[in-house]
Amino acid sequence: MHPAKSVIYFTTATGAGYGLLFWLAAFAWMDFLPADQMFGLLAFGLAFFLVGSGLLSSTLHLGHPKRAWRALSQWRSSWLSREGLIAILTFIPTGFFALSWVFFGENQGLAGWIGLIGALMSTVTVFCTAMIYASLKSIPAWNNRWVVQGYLVLSFATGAVLMALLFAAWGFPGLEKVLANALIFVSLGLALKAAYWRSRISEPSRSTSGTATGLASYGTVRLIEGPHTESNYLLEEMGFQIARKHASKLRRIAIALGFIVPGTALVAALNLDAVSPLLWLIPAALSTGIGIATERWLFFAEAQHVVTLYYGRERA
């Protein structure tokens, strides 16, 4: 598929934003995060900026962005519609939680329970985003058992890294637990992405030119002549190709920047008491963002729609 920058930013930014909202509510409910009002203002400001800008950027890929609101009416059958509707509703509990924290210095009791509802709805929103892609049987690379788990865990991981950075900046006690939590989810994210890429390489293709034409039983099917001689929307949008060597290089970059560098920085922040944790966590957060954006670019670029089988591709 054509890797549109708006969709890459949308999935990367909203994942990090919802992940941060989840950890704010979870740590507050466990009475582990003081209701510091300036901390709350910055943390919620960052989370809502990532979520809001990501959701707005997703409309840029639409043919008529002004009509985006109409997609909300199809929630009975469309994961895209469900994602948009849940995303809007999630602002209600998370907004109340943020107001209680920032203006009244309260993140426990009723405010804490409202925050937990917001954390649950944030997770459901990320789940719906993942299902937009995982539900498409016409794109085998997305209709994969590891896609939903990957989206959820990467959201928790990126949110946890941001949480550790903010936690360290304010000097709250108990940073070791926050760092360990972030390290666990970064490591789990790497394991899930490795499983996803391994499954893409090892599993046989479900759709080939033979199954598409119904002629598989007669032997290998090859296209003699294309439907037309010039490119069209289908090939540009759904038949994007990336060279295997370039995909391998970008995969290594995603692994290094998205997981290895932040994981190493988190370990260093845990063990090097003589150095301020911020010196490790700032580059960790930046590296995580770049690495996950690279991973998302590959997620779209390597996906082939089955329609390309009618344009000469042997497998999708």
N, C-alpha and C positions, 0 to 999 in steps of 0.2 A: 504494500500500500504506500501511497505517497505520504511521507512523514511531514505533515503540516506543522509548522512551528507553533501555531496557536494551540493545537491539541497536545503537543509535547509539553508546553508550558502548563496547560490546564491540568494534565494528569500528574505532573511533577509537583506543581505548587499546591494544588488542593490536597494531594496526599500528605504533604508535609504539614499544611495548615490544620487539617483534620487530625493528624497524628499529634500535633502539639496541643490541640484542644482536648484530646483524649487524655494525655498525660497530665495536663493541668487539673482536670477533674479527678483523675484517679489518685494523684498524689495528695490533693487537697482532701479528698474523702478519707484517705488513710491518715490524715492529720500529720502529714509529712512536709507540707508546703505552707509556710506562714502566709497569712493574708496581707502581705505587704502591698500597699496600694500602688506605689510606683512600679513595682515589679509586675503587678497585675495589668497596669496600663500598657506597659511595653509588651508583655507576653501576649495579651489578648489582641493588642494592636497588630502585632506581627502575624498572629494566627488568622485574624479576620482579613488582613491585607492579602495574605497568600490565598485564602479561600475565595475572597471576593474577586481579586484580579484574575485568578484561575478560571472561575466560572464565567467572567466577562470575556476572557480570551477565547473560551470555547465557542462563543457565538460568532467569532470572526471566520470560522470555517464554514459557516452556513451560507447558502446562496442568498438568502434574504434575512439577515440578522434581526431586522425589525419584527419579523414574524416568529421569533424564537419562543415567545410566550405560548404559541399555539401547540407546541410540542407537549406542554403540560397536560393537555386534555386526553392524551393517549396512554395514561398510566396503567390501564388494564392490560395492555398488550406490549408496551414498549419499555425496555429497561432505561432508555434515554429519558423518557418522560418521567419514570419513577425516580431516576437520579436527580433530575431537576426539581421535582416536587419535594423530595426528602431534603435536598440541599437547602431549599428555601425554609422549610419547616424547622430545620436544625438551628437556624439563626434565633429562633424563639427561646429555647432553653439555654443555649450558650450565651445569648445576649443578656438574659436575666442573671445568669451566673456571673458574667463579666461585670454587670452593673453593681451587683451585690458586693463583689470583690473590690472593685475600684472605688466606688463611692461610699460604701459602708464598712469596708475592711472585714467582710464576712465571707468565708468560704466553707463553713461548717453548717450543721443542722439542715434546715430546709434548703438553703442555698447549695449545700453539698449534694443533696439528693437531686436537685434540679440540674446541677453540673453533671451528675452521673447519667441522667437522661440525655443530656447533650452529648456526652461521650459515646453513649450507645447509638444515638442517631448519627453521629459523625462516622462511626464504624459502618453503620448501614449504608450511609451515603457512598463511602469508598467501595463497599461491596457492590452497590448498584453500578458504580462506574466500571468496575471490573467486569460485571455481567454484560454491560453494553458490548464488550468484545468477546467474552467467553461464550456468549449465547449464539454467536454467528457460526453455524456449521459450514457456511460457504467459505470460511477462512480457517483452514485447519490449524494454522499456527496460533490462532487465538482460541479456538474451540479445544482447549487443552486443560487437563486437570490441575495444572500448576498455576494457571493465570490468576484465579481469584485469590488463592493463598499468597501469591507473590505480591499482588496489589495491596492486600491487607498488611502483610508483614513489612513491606517497604514503607508504607504509611506510618506504621508504628516506629520503624527504625529511624526515619528522617525526623519525625516528631521528637523522638527520644534524644537524638543528637542536639537538636535545637533546645530542648528542655535542659540538657546538661550544660550547654553554653550559657543560657540565661541563669541557671542555678549557680554556676560558678561565678558569673559576673556580680551577683548579689552577695556572694560569700555565705550562703545559707549552710548550716551544719548538715552533715550527712551526704555530702557530695559523692562519696564512694558508692553509695547505693544507686544513685542516679546514673553514675558512669557505668556501673556494672550492668544495670538494666539496659542502657543504650548499647553496650557491647554485646549483650545477649541477642538483641534484635538485629543488630548489624550482621552478626555471625549467622543467625537464622535466615536473614535475607539473602546472604551469599549462598547458603546451602540450597535454598529454594530456586534461585536463579540458575544455579548449576544443574539442578534437577530438571528445570524447564528446558535449558539448552541441550542437555543430554537426551531428553525425550524427543526433541525436535530432530536430532541427528540419528538416533537409533530406531525410532518407530517408523514403520513403513508408511508410505503415503496412502491415505484413504481414497484419494481421487487422482486418477491419471487420465491421459487422453483416451485410453481404452475404456475406462468406466464412464467417462463423459459421453462417449459416442455409442456405448453399448456394444462395442466390437472387441472387447478384451479377450473373449474366448477364441478369437481368430488369430491371435498373436499380437505382436507389438504394433501399435498404431502410431503413425507419424503423419504430420501435416504435409501435404504436397504443395498446397498454395494457400496463402493467407486470405482472410475474408476481404481485405483491402490493402492497398499499398502504403497508406499514410497512417500516422498515429491518430488516435481519437481519445475521447475522455476516459473510456474504460482502461485503455493501456496506460495513460498518464496517471490516473488516479488509483487504479486497482492492479496495475501490472508493473509497478516500480521495481527495478532490479538493482541489486547492489552486488558487486563482485565478491566472491567468497573470501579472497585475501583481505579485502577491506572490512568485511564483516568480522573476520577473526581479529583484526587489529583493533576495531572499535569495541569488540567484546572484551579484549584484554584491558583497554582503557577504562571501560565501565567497571570491570572487576577491581582494577587498581584504585581508581578514584572514588568509586561508590562504596567499596567495602574494605580493601586492604589499608588504604591511607587512613580513613577515619577509625578503623579498628585499631591500628597501631597507635594513633594519637590518643584514643581512649585508654589503652593499656598504659601509655606513657603518663597520662594525666593521673592514673590511678597509683602509679608506683614512684614517680619522681617528685618527691615532696619539696625539693629545693627550687623547683621551677613552677611558676604560676600556671594552674590548669588552663587558664585562658590562652596561653601561648600555644597550647595544643588544640584546644577546642574551636578556636576561630578558624584555623585552616581545615579542621575536621569537618565543620559545618559547610564551608565553601566547597570542599572536595566532594562531600556527599551530594550536594546539589548538582554539581557538574557531572558526577558519575551516574546519578540516577537519570538525569536528562539524556545522557548518552545511551543508557540502557533503554529508555523509552523510544529514542530515535530508532534504535535497532528493532525494537518490538514492532514498530510500524513498517519500517523499511523491509524487513525480512518476510513479512506476511504476504502471501500470494492468494488472491481470490481465485476460486475455481473457474471463473469465466475465462481466465488466461489460457486454459487448456484448449480453447477453441482458436487461440491465436498462436499456436505452435509450442507452448510449454508442455513438456511431457508429464510433469507432476506439479501439484499445488500444495 
